[in-house]
Amino acid sequence: MHDPIPDRDRLRALEDAGFPLHSLSPEQREVLQELSTQELTLLLDLKGRLDAAEPEVQAHSEIAGGALF
């Protein structure tokens, strides 16, 4: 079964979500190009959840000096 998302669209979706693709090696980008639709969806969901939690983690880090994280 062929995956409905073209390779370049996978990379575009990751880049749009804030993944630093420019800092990855060609081999690492190739791995990301080969993600299944389910893998891509999971990765984007995790990135979104981590980004949403970032301000809270940063605030705790500043208050507690990073001792808790």
Sequence and secondary structure as in RCSB ss.txt:
>XXXX:A:sequence
MHDPIPDRDRLRALEDAGFPLHSLSPEQREVLQELSTQELTLLLDLKGRLDAAEPEVQAHSEIAGGALF
>XXXX:A:secstr
   SS HHHHHHHHHHTT  GGGS HHHHHHHHT  HHHHHHHHHHHHHHHHHHHHHHHHHHHHTTTT 
